[in-house]
Amino acid sequence: MSFFETLVALLAVAVVLLQITRRVHLPYPGILAAAGVAVAMIPGAPNIPIDPHTALALFIAPVLIDSAYDFPLGAARRMLLPIFVYAVVAVLATTGVVVAISALTVGLPVAVALTLGAIVAPPDAAAATAVLSGLPVDRRVDTLLRGESLFNDATALLLFSAALSVQASGGLTSATIITIAFAAPGGILFGIAFGYLLSKIRPLTENTVGGTLLQFVYAFATWIIAERLHLSAVLATVSSAMTIATLATINDSPRMRVHSFAVWTTVVFLLNVVAFLLMGLQAKSIVEAMSPGELARAVGFATIIVVGVIVCRIAIAFLFHAVVTYRHDRGSYLAPFRHGETMLVGWAGMRGLVTLATAFALPADFPERDLVVLAAFAVVLATLVIQGATLAPMIHFLQLGRQAAVRKETDAARAGLAEAAIARLASEDGAEAEGLRALYAKTAADPGGLSDDRRRGLLRAATLAQRQRLDEMRDADLIGPTQYLELQEDLDWQQLAAESEKDRRITES
């Protein structure tokens, strides 16, 4: 099979697997990992090489843009200390554990062990958020997991770059130290400036296909330019997306948002599929080239690394919990998580796309490259399958779900929105204004009058009837093609307005 044929087959399988994961509440990244391995085992599956620099920009930049654009800055400020601990301290500690294991077991050189540590240290919250979207937990836990996944990549990739430089030069030079020290602040400043520039250009392409293409151009351009300037590409990409989101106005086009949401959701999912496929194919070629003795050594080493990174994160979670509890008892503003929430954060340490992409980025002549790549893939596969599959049962067992609270918050938000509309219409005269005020007053008085399922069912039935009538008018030549598309779009907005985020997530349906 060619690469294209293999990819098409995997995408077809992925569609089927997504239906299964949606019904059994399993995060799709773990299933994709297993599917990637299965496809790699098919006789005749191709071995597709990929340029190391291309791997990082291709697989990481769009995912960071997609996550950072919607991340709430206010929540990040309130959770600054926990995010710092998990995004920086935890990554450094995990890297240290991997270096120690590597030295004590297989005797890897320090620079090689440091590289492996940087590769497997950063968790990817994609699997966790896939579960949490259906089983909402405390907002602080959700914010921590999302925020950590944005910023821990920067720590890991700075370590990764430093380790590669040390390995290539034979030591840590003053030039390398200066470059690394300036990479983080320089990346943030560049990202803010670049994001500000893009925010001025975006209105020119609003509501066009070119506008969507521009989003991908600036995602890759931010990463590539930052790398050329020896800045942190991760921080540049994240800060640029947050800058654009902050400068976006309330008058941004709803059509553009809906279209971009669908496109980006599909692209991020496709990148996950391709990354797991490529890693599975690469792992297969490495395993086939190993002797039985080398394979046994690699499997034993990878097993110890998997256990080490899982135990290390859980230990850090409970150690930080103890510190926060101690400080809170003495007047600190930061309240600790519950014990169950701490366990959930510690267990939600699945590795994913970032680990795969950095493993791809290793040069072909890197010492012990096969061992490092296999260990990295083992960590990704084990954490996604073991931890990812048990997150939902853990939330149920520890009673951490807050579905009822989320429904109350949603009803309160609906009432608040209705009150804002009533206040705006208070000075307006006429039957139209009176009818709208009555409609909003009913919503404000009883925002949860109908259940979400009942509301969506009624809206769907009414919209289908309207669509049928619209088709009849078009077929009877009562309206032209342009008017038909305009009215069809109105019905689309009407339906989207009452549907929840969960129903609109393409990857969950």
Secondary structure, DSSP 8 states (H G I E B T S, - for coil): --HHHHHHHHHHHHHHHHHHHHHHT--HHHHHHHHHHHHHTSTT-------HHHHHHHHHHHHHHHHHHT--HHHHHHTHHHHHIIIIIHHHHHHHHHHHHHHHHT---HHHHHHHHHHHSS--THHHHHHHTTS---HHHHHHHHHHHHHHHHHHHHHHHHHHHHHHHSS--HHHHHHHHHHHHHHHHHHHHHHHHHHHHGGGGTTSHHHHHHHHHHHHHHHHHHHHTTS-HHHHHHHHHHHHHHH--TTS-HHHHHHHHHHHHHHHHHHHHHHHHHHHHHHHHHHHHS-HHHHHHHHHHHHHHHHHHHHHHHHHHHHHHHHHHHHHHTT-S-----HHHHHHHHH-----HHHHHHHHTS-TT-TTHHHHHHHHHHHHHHIIIIIHHHHHHHHHHTT---HHHHHHHHHHHHHHHHHHHHHHHTT--SHHHHHHHHHHHHHHH-TTSS-HHHHHHHHHHHHHHHHHHHHHHHHTTSS-HHHHHHHHHHHHHHHHHHS-HHHH-GGG-
